[in-house]
Amino acid sequence: MKQKVFADTNVMVDLLAHRVPFYEAAMRLFSLADRGECTIVVSALSFSTTAYLLERKLNYEDLSLVLRQFASIVEIASVDERTVRKSLSATSGFRDIEDAMQHYAALQTGCDAIVTRNVKDFTQADIPVYTPDEFLAKEV
């Protein structure tokens, strides 16, 4: 069965901003989705954060094109009221609200794992968490 993984914002930004030295692993990860070998989910929150970070480097038209192309290879998870309320709950166990929102978005979309460069931020996760390199090594 094809694996469904949630990519954290930092991995999306690594790819779209060509951040060295992280770009290569991000490109390999998202290439799996492009080839249909796995499903990668990214939250709507990640799109807005990435747009905010990249709008300093790209004009609106170019940024919009890049994000549309990226959206064509991923599934986009909603960040709805339920996601927000769970993230703000005292029982979430997370120390960062944005990480909690990403975690609950991953769970709500049925993801098997989370891929992030900040594994330490997801110690409370209910599903496995990998760096891009760890996930890619596991998939080979």
Phi and psi in degrees as GROMACS dihedral restraints (atoms count N, CA, C in turn):
[ dihedral_restraints ]
;  ai    aj    ak    al  type     phi  dphi    fc
    3     4     5     6     1   -68.3    20    10
    4     5     6     7     1   130.1    20    10
    6     7     8     9     1   -75.8    20    10
    7     8     9    10     1   145.1    20    10
    9    10    11    12     1  -115.3    20    10
   10    11    12    13     1   115.6    20    10
   12    13    14    15     1  -122.5    20    10
   13    14    15    16     1   148.2    20    10
   15    16    17    18     1  -100.1    20    10
   16    17    18    19     1   125.0    20    10
   18    19    20    21     1   -98.4    20    10
   19    20    21    22     1   125.5    20    10
   21    22    23    24     1   -71.0    20    10
   22    23    24    25     1   162.2    20    10
   24    25    26    27     1   -54.5    20    10
   25    26    27    28     1   -40.9    20    10
   27    28    29    30     1   -61.8    20    10
   28    29    30    31     1   -32.2    20    10
   30    31    32    33     1   -73.4    20    10
   31    32    33    34     1   -38.3    20    10
   33    34    35    36     1   -62.5    20    10
   34    35    36    37     1   -45.5    20    10
   36    37    38    39     1   -65.7    20    10
   37    38    39    40     1   -38.3    20    10
   39    40    41    42     1   -54.8    20    10
   40    41    42    43     1   -43.8    20    10
   42    43    44    45     1   -69.5    20    10
   43    44    45    46     1   -54.8    20    10
   45    46    47    48     1   -74.1    20    10
   46    47    48    49     1   -24.7    20    10
   48    49    50    51     1   -97.9    20    10
   49    50    51    52     1     0.7    20    10
   51    52    53    54     1    53.3    20    10
   52    53    54    55     1    46.1    20    10
   54    55    56    57     1   -72.9    20    10
   55    56    57    58     1   122.2    20    10
   57    58    59    60     1   -89.0    20    10
   58    59    60    61     1   136.7    20    10
   60    61    62    63     1   -96.7    20    10
   61    62    63    64     1    17.1    20    10
   63    64    65    66     1   -90.5    20    10
   64    65    66    67     1   -15.2    20    10
   66    67    68    69     1   -57.5    20    10
   67    68    69    70     1   -45.6    20    10
   69    70    71    72     1   -57.2    20    10
   70    71    72    73     1   -49.1    20    10
   72    73    74    75     1   -65.3    20    10
   73    74    75    76     1   -40.3    20    10
   75    76    77    78     1   -63.1    20    10
   76    77    78    79     1   -41.8    20    10
   78    79    80    81     1   -62.7    20    10
   79    80    81    82     1   -43.6    20    10
   81    82    83    84     1   -63.9    20    10
   82    83    84    85     1   -39.5    20    10
   84    85    86    87     1   -63.1    20    10
   85    86    87    88     1   -52.7    20    10
   87    88    89    90     1   -70.9    20    10
   88    89    90    91     1   -21.6    20    10
   90    91    92    93     1   -65.1    20    10
   91    92    93    94     1   -32.1    20    10
   93    94    95    96     1   -59.0    20    10
   94    95    96    97     1   -43.0    20    10
   96    97    98    99     1   -68.6    20    10
   97    98    99   100     1   -41.2    20    10
   99   100   101   102     1   -61.0    20    10
  100   101   102   103     1   -34.1    20    10
  102   103   104   105     1   -87.3    20    10
  103   104   105   106     1    -1.3    20    10
  105   106   107   108     1    78.8    20    10
  106   107   108   109     1    17.1    20    10
  108   109   110   111     1   -84.1    20    10
  109   110   111   112     1   -18.2    20    10
  111   112   113   114     1  -157.2    20    10
  112   113   114   115     1   166.4    20    10
  114   115   116   117     1  -104.6    20    10
  115   116   117   118     1   128.5    20    10
  117   118   119   120     1  -111.0    20    10
  118   119   120   121     1   129.6    20    10
  120   121   122   123     1  -107.9    20    10
  121   122   123   124     1   136.6    20    10
  123   124   125   126     1  -131.1    20    10
  124   125   126   127     1   139.5    20    10
  126   127   128   129     1   -78.1    20    10
  127   128   129   130     1   155.8    20    10
  129   130   131   132     1   -58.9    20    10
  130   131   132   133     1   -33.6    20    10
  132   133   134   135     1   -58.5    20    10
  133   134   135   136     1   -39.5    20    10
  135   136   137   138     1   -65.1    20    10
  136   137   138   139     1   -35.6    20    10
  138   139   140   141     1   -64.2    20    10
  139   140   141   142     1   -43.9    20    10
  141   142   143   144     1   -69.2    20    10
  142   143   144   145     1   -39.5    20    10
  144   145   146   147     1   -64.7    20    10
  145   146   147   148     1   -44.3    20    10
  147   148   149   150     1   -64.0    20    10
  148   149   150   151     1   -42.6    20    10
  150   151   152   153     1   -60.0    20    10
  151   152   153   154     1   -43.8    20    10
  153   154   155   156     1   -59.2    20    10
  154   155   156   157     1   -44.1    20    10
  156   157   158   159     1   -70.6    20    10
  157   158   159   160     1   -35.5    20    10
  159   160   161   162     1   -88.2    20    10
  160   161   162   163     1   -15.6    20    10
  162   163   164   165     1   -67.3    20    10
  163   164   165   166     1   -13.2    20    10
  165   166   167   168     1   -77.0    20    10
  166   167   168   169     1   -22.5    20    10
  168   169   170   171     1  -103.5    20    10
  169   170   171   172     1   -26.9    20    10
  171   172   173   174     1  -123.6    20    10
  172   173   174   175     1   146.7    20    10
  174   175   176   177     1   -75.0    20    10
  175   176   177   178     1   168.9    20    10
  177   178   179   180     1   -55.9    20    10
  178   179   180   181     1   -46.5    20    10
  180   181   182   183     1   -62.7    20    10
  181   182   183   184     1   -45.9    20    10
  183   184   185   186     1   -66.6    20    10
  184   185   186   187     1   -42.1    20    10
  186   187   188   189     1   -63.5    20    10
  187   188   189   190     1   -44.1    20    10
  189   190   191   192     1   -60.6    20    10
  190   191   192   193     1   -42.3    20    10
  192   193   194   195     1   -63.3    20    10
  193   194   195   196     1   -46.9    20    10
  195   196   197   198     1   -59.4    20    10
  196   197   198   199     1   -45.0    20    10
  198   199   200   201     1   -69.4    20    10
  199   200   201   202     1   -36.1    20    10
  201   202   203   204     1   -64.8    20    10
  202   203   204   205     1   -43.7    20    10
  204   205   206   207     1   -62.4    20    10
  205   206   207   208     1   -43.6    20    10
  207   208   209   210     1   -62.8    20    10
  208   209   210   211     1   -43.1    20    10
  210   211   212   213     1   -61.3    20    10
  211   212   213   214     1   -23.6    20    10
  213   214   215   216     1   -73.3    20    10
  214   215   216   217     1   -14.8    20    10
  216   217   218   219     1  -110.8    20    10
  217   218   219   220     1    -3.5    20    10
  219   220   221   222     1  -122.6    20    10
  220   221   222   223     1   163.4    20    10
  222   223   224   225     1   -95.9    20    10
  223   224   225   226     1   138.8    20    10
  225   226   227   228     1  -104.5    20    10
  226   227   228   229     1   122.5    20    10
  228   229   230   231     1   -89.5    20    10
  229   230   231   232     1   135.5    20    10
  231   232   233   234     1   -73.5    20    10
  232   233   234   235     1   148.7    20    10
  234   235   236   237     1  -114.4    20    10
  235   236   237   238     1    96.2    20    10
  237   238   239   240     1  -106.4    20    10
  238   239   240   241     1  -172.8    20    10
  240   241   242   243     1   -57.8    20    10
  241   242   243   244     1   -41.8    20    10
  243   244   245   246     1   -61.7    20    10
  244   245   246   247     1   -42.7    20    10
  246   247   248   249     1   -60.6    20    10
  247   248   249   250     1   -46.8    20    10
  249   250   251   252     1   -64.0    20    10
  250   251   252   253     1   -46.5    20    10
  252   253   254   255     1   -62.9    20    10
  253   254   255   256     1   -41.8    20    10
  255   256   257   258     1   -64.0    20    10
  256   257   258   259     1   -40.3    20    10
  258   259   260   261     1   -64.8    20    10
  259   260   261   262     1   -33.8    20    10
  261   262   263   264     1   -86.9    20    10
  262   263   264   265     1    -7.6    20    10
  264   265   266   267     1   -64.5    20    10
  265   266   267   268     1   141.9    20    10
  267   268   269   270     1   -64.3    20    10
  268   269   270   271     1   -19.5    20    10
  270   271   272   273     1   -93.3    20    10
  271   272   273   274     1     3.1    20    10
  273   274   275   276     1   -65.8    20    10
  274   275   276   277     1   -31.7    20    10
  276   277   278   279     1    83.1    20    10
  277   278   279   280     1    -8.5    20    10
  279   280   281   282     1   -85.0    20    10
  280   281   282   283     1   148.0    20    10
  282   283   284   285     1   -97.8    20    10
  283   284   285   286     1    -5.7    20    10
  285   286   287   288     1  -130.9    20    10
  286   287   288   289     1   123.4    20    10
  288   289   290   291     1   -64.8    20    10
  289   290   291   292     1   -41.1    20    10
  291   292   293   294     1   -63.1    20    10
  292   293   294   295     1   -41.4    20    10
  294   295   296   297     1   -63.7    20    10
  295   296   297   298     1   -40.3    20    10
  297   298   299   300     1   -61.5    20    10
  298   299   300   301     1   -42.2    20    10
  300   301   302   303     1   -62.6    20    10
  301   302   303   304     1   -41.6    20    10
  303   304   305   306     1   -62.5    20    10
  304   305   306   307     1   -45.0    20    10
  306   307   308   309     1   -58.9    20    10
  307   308   309   310     1   -49.6    20    10
  309   310   311   312     1   -69.8    20    10
  310   311   312   313     1   -31.3    20    10
  312   313   314   315     1   -64.5    20    10
  313   314   315   316     1   -39.4    20    10
  315   316   317   318     1   -63.2    20    10
  316   317   318   319     1   -44.8    20    10
  318   319   320   321     1   -64.9    20    10
  319   320   321   322     1   -43.6    20    10
  321   322   323   324     1   -65.0    20    10
  322   323   324   325     1   -22.8    20    10
  324   325   326   327     1   -99.5    20    10
  325   326   327   328     1     7.1    20    10
  327   328   329   330     1    74.2    20    10
  328   329   330   331     1    31.5    20    10
  330   331   332   333     1   -72.5    20    10
  331   332   333   334     1   147.9    20    10
  333   334   335   336     1   -86.6    20    10
  334   335   336   337     1   -22.2    20    10
  336   337   338   339     1  -161.8    20    10
  337   338   339   340     1   165.5    20    10
  339   340   341   342     1  -116.9    20    10
  340   341   342   343     1   137.1    20    10
  342   343   344   345     1  -115.2    20    10
  343   344   345   346     1   122.9    20    10
  345   346   347   348     1  -152.7    20    10
  346   347   348   349     1   155.6    20    10
  348   349   350   351     1   -82.3    20    10
  349   350   351   352     1   -12.7    20    10
  351   352   353   354     1  -109.5    20    10
  352   353   354   355     1    63.1    20    10
  354   355   356   357     1   -55.5    20    10
  355   356   357   358     1   -37.5    20    10
  357   358   359   360     1   -60.8    20    10
  358   359   360   361     1   -22.4    20    10
  360   361   362   363     1   -79.3    20    10
  361   362   363   364     1    -8.0    20    10
  363   364   365   366     1  -119.3    20    10
  364   365   366   367     1    31.2    20    10
  366   367   368   369     1   -64.0    20    10
  367   368   369   370     1   -21.2    20    10
  369   370   371   372     1   -90.6    20    10
  370   371   372   373     1     3.4    20    10
  372   373   374   375     1   -63.7    20    10
  373   374   375   376     1   146.2    20    10
  375   376   377   378     1   -90.9    20    10
  376   377   378   379     1    -2.0    20    10
  378   379   380   381     1  -130.9    20    10
  379   380   381   382     1   161.0    20    10
  381   382   383   384     1   -59.6    20    10
  382   383   384   385     1   147.7    20    10
  384   385   386   387     1  -126.5    20    10
  385   386   387   388     1   131.1    20    10
  387   388   389   390     1  -131.2    20    10
  388   389   390   391     1   153.9    20    10
  390   391   392   393     1   -76.0    20    10
  391   392   393   394     1   163.8    20    10
  393   394   395   396     1   -55.6    20    10
  394   395   396   397     1   -44.0    20    10
  396   397   398   399     1   -63.1    20    10
  397   398   399   400     1   -41.0    20    10
  399   400   401   402     1   -63.4    20    10
  400   401   402   403     1   -44.3    20    10
  402   403   404   405     1   -64.3    20    10
  403   404   405   406     1   -43.8    20    10
  405   406   407   408     1   -63.9    20    10
  406   407   408   409     1   -39.6    20    10
  408   409   410   411     1   -64.3    20    10
  409   410   411   412     1   -36.8    20    10
  411   412   413   414     1   -68.7    20    10
  412   413   414   415     1   -34.0    20    10
  414   415   416   417     1   -78.7    20    10
  415   416   417   418     1   -20.8    20    10
